[in-house]
């Protein structure tokens, strides 16, 4: 039977005790609608509650809630049990939660971290060393996440995603991972090897179709926007500073965005992801979408990314082209056009400058 999570935006006068009672009312009649209430999360401070329910369809969940207590969910999405558990730590009521007197005051709000190394091209001379560094980095990253009470969500050789309940633990974990990587990378002479880390926060169900979709997207954008740094969202910065009575920006490895920078990043990346491979895409198109002058857009880009708009777009396209070549190989000319370059010759020139080799010769140099 499908598994769903719903979101309830609870009124100010509704408490965790009320939500616990509503959960028990659901359990009393769930069989009438073919449902099974697995568990719930309640956050009194943010006035949200989330129910995890096995059900034949979304309508059955709405009818069960309506007839049990009248609080119909604001949003329902289908979820995977393993993914829910990796983000939130459980998929059932904490034992022995069998009465109205036992409350869940466990928020579903999470801090999401992505730690990601860049795609690597190298000769056979250093390939084995780099692979050892990447494997050691992955092992250390997973161990560090565990030490800081985080949950590893998923990972591969280049990337690891984790979920935390504590902002302070998440930030300290990121700083430790970044430091570990610097020490490891000294063992191999490869200056292009970098680790980017993004940290953002959010709820599992919003207005988007997928689980933690908004938070994962923002975290990935933070991870991609500035090379070799830890970049955190304004809410992470605010919460960390509040918990620790200091300024997160004092740490040289951390870049903490303010709300206007985050909004600019969101608009920039949404537009870039939509049209990055269009060969006729121009800086003026970005300006029109972001409703700003060319001069202001240039200043914002330099302040946020350290790159001019044209350089940012070129680098974005090259990274996507490199991914295409690593996954599918194939015709260099087709990859050039598919990644937004006007001509294969210009693509090859840019690729050579960025990676030190031609795209046609790079296949044997992937890790």
Steps between C-alpha positions, in 0.01 A plus 500: 500500500634848421652711774408868533601797711265789556550848636269682742548870568360510852331810650664695782268359766572136409764334721701178486240350733226573245706347219560186710125467555435544128753225423319265737166585337649411162616163633148419628337520156789446256381148412177642358700673225764234438765716667773436753637796696871435543604806704504879507726797572388815680679834520318740731743785430455486122132396528535200271414132527578218257331159487651187346222271377465186290189549287344387170497863376500863610119522516492225765734707719289813464179309584660335803624833638169670425297242687747450785553864601421728206854626438556430129868517391627792295725280285554125442793338317598139439829405669752218531534341845879473478541865403265615776695301758835629376386862531277481808639203691184289530189385316293377796372643828770492769415200718290478707289785357157348552302761688404866484716576803818425308599790277730538205675836499743394231530758224537392138701815430852400396835646403619344175868485409654410164878447481615462141836477326535614140510263204860397442713439190850371556774287353573144606796629702275660762172315443560231762608762758190708430272202532652417838454861611136503386422167669670610821316832486166321460572268793609793718196705396254225595679443831502872577127532424431219744723660767297822473168314533405535133338246270662412167227522237691384192850508356736407220873552446457872430202601712343442841167634628408506869220616728532658847263615773754745646633801310810519717580133448448534125730802471773347716473181298545695175805684637656170611433334163650800321812488720537123455482541124769769497734269688424208269540700179854600601601138439444532126626770266175595330409868550165471318363265769249694714226430753186712506252480790150648515272523805133597492184433699138410440198273539436166326174609334450845347322603181731292279436137398801329659629430851721787629512626139539871578771441760699257287491737202621796703770291668625381161507857369696614806738213440557604138519878518845555657788259444688349794287654778227422752196710404203524734150644472385803703291283734798276575709811567235658724437184702868422544584854613206493742598163649870585529493875564754568226526585132530201266670720241802521731596153377701548180379176342132598538304742282163585655249657263254771597132480389545722193797291382301180548208640299734613224658153494161331484385714205836464326511122526137444410551700182838342424373144545212571265693656210872427547527288184339756268772629269336843468485562877648841581582704810212731408262205541618451860458872567145498365407196710656637817362850435831680538739704288808348339725689742308382806487141375876507444561635852273239657668218307848609600394541864330159516710275274821693436433456127368721224163393352663368182761304693235357732289379206801357317618312809148370566477368144845341515414313820182366339692407185760317710222305668352408161836376377562295816158336485435454131825577316395543140533768238685809621317724253164381631607557861618850403161594357308320777686709759429834334821573309463655156778299337692180584829685447417763764380227736827309454701817563312577824519137611876489439551818702289370790618140521837494326397258226265476205149359546571232238794370704346519847320164511803307631575763765180469708544358851 
